[in-house]
Amino acid sequence: NAQYNLGYLYMKGQGVEQNEKECFRWFKQASENGMPKAQFYLGYMYINGIMGVSQNIQEGIKWYEKAAAQGIEDAQYNLGEIYDNGVFVKRDIQKAVSLYKKAVEKDFPPAQSNLGACYLNGDGVVKDVQEGVRLIRLSAETGLPQGMYNYGMCFLKGYGVEENQDEAIKWITKSAENGYDVAQCFMGDLCYRNGYYEDAINWLTKSAQQGNQMAKQKLSMIKR
């Protein structure tokens, strides 16, 4: 689709000067003409209020819905998270699970991790610990930081696998090293409790710089 391609070039600044207004204009035209990838990007812009677009949650959800219906797994996952978290809309875990499942059919790692967590907790689905761990492991093996953290927690808690602290720390460390703020906060807390204060401050600082509130609180307590 020429309109989508042009919008993408303006978004990335490839071959043309980066231009938010032109990017939005071409993505909007492509979206109105039914181009699913453009619909996803347009939804993303509205949800996050970026690329010169004012935040408009309802408009963002509208375009995510259209992209998701056309099989765009990023849209299915992002929309699933919106209904799962219940921040912008009333929480609807059944709808979230349905969307996650569609993205999982395309082997989309973030959806595997989230759907796995749903199965572990019996949240929106019948509880199935083995299926939960299987999905989380698949996401972890792709290198998804969130998946690696969740898989590590399975070993730490003995969810669907034999409890194994070494294996847990291995996966959580990998997650932290790949930038997942929750894992970084966990490692910071672990290091602090074991007397590795320099490492603790390092991990907690990385996590706090990403906006993790718990890491910020722990850092302020350490520095008192």
Secondary structure, DSSP 4 states (H G I P E B T S, - for coil): -HHHHHHHHHHHTSSS---HHHHHHHHHHHHHTT-HHHHHHHHHHHHHT-TTPPP-HHHHHHHHHHHHHTT-HHHHHHHHHHHHHTSSS---HHHHHHHHHHHHTTT-HHHHHHHHHHHHHTSSS---HHHHHHHHHHHHHTT-HHHHHHHHHHHHHTSSS---HHHHHHHHHHHHHTT-HHHHHHHHHHHHHTT-HHHHHHHHHHHHHTT-HHHHHHHHHHT-
